Amino acid sequence: MTLLLRDPLFLQHDTGPGHPERPDRFRVASAVLDSSGLGARCNPITWSAAKPSDIARVHHGGYLDQIARVCEQGGGFLDADTPVCPKSHEIALYASGALLAAVDGVVGSGSANKSAFCLIRPPGHHSTPNHPMGFCLYNHIAVAARHAQVVHGIQRILIVDWDVHHGNGTQDIFYEDPMVYFLSIHRHGQGFYPGTGSAGETGTGDGLGATRNVALERGTTRKQYIEAFESALEVAASHRPELVLLSAGFDACRGDPVGDLGLEPEDYASMTRSLMDLANAECGGRLVSMLEGGYHLGQLAESVRYHVGELVGD
């Protein structure tokens, strides 16, 4: 069974007029799950917001207080790209809580749930240990990974990030950690945001070799993209993960106003199948996915439909 975590509360993260990370993203993705019947085939659950102690496993110092203070003062910009409203702090904690509940749901003793999709916002993979950036407040996928390690005793975790932008925050958090293998496939070069994620970034110290960046230029064909992704997954499988976490951004789709690597929504079906094959072979199918980017509303909705369709077994 596939867990589905979504809540209308995510519509209340108000980023202002014209911002690409807008409430309509949640609205169209949720609607397509209902219209396609996929939502009814998932197991919906309720959950609680992440606690400050959960966030503190990956974000340091006064990070949480800084964001809370800006929101309490009526909102504003945490950086040039990252606006918040008065409720954004509360909503971001609730988004991280969704990932914690999803991990609990797929790794808990006797659980019949093998996978989960967290339809949340704001996204998280650009958040570094000390800085919110790139539309992201808290690094939900990193919070979930640490939770799996600390609470469930999971040793080896694979984080896959197929957002068109490099998951620089996730990389920073785990760059020295040999137990978390981070694989990011993304557009790179010519000043593309965030400017990190070259193939030469492979980890440091004990974590050397546990980071893999597949850096692609604009103009990469769909066939080349899929081949590069599958090749990288073969290497990642050697990490022998006990849990797979996915930062599922859909902004590599053709026509995306923020990314665009020319993919079509159906390409996410084949990538999801490949990732599920790895999870089935290595960790009993335990796979937790969360929404990161994707800003062309039509392409986003269709991509989510293909992705969740594979998770539930269409």
Secondary structure, DSSP 8 states (H G I E B T S, - for coil): -EEEE--GGGGG----TT-SS-HHHHHHHHHHHHHTTHHHHSEE-------HHHHTTTS-TTHHHHHHHHHHTT-EEEETTEEE-TTHHHHHHHHHHHHHHHHHHHHSTT----EEEE--SS--TT--SS--BTTBSS-HHHHHHHHHHHHH----EEEEE-SSS--HHHHHHHTT-TTEEEEEEEE-STT-TT----TT----GGGTTSEEEEEE-TT--HHHHHHHHHHHHHHHHTT--SEEEEEE--TTBTT-SS----B-TTHHHHHHHHHHHHHHHHHTT-EEEEE-----HHHHHHHHHHHHHHHHT-
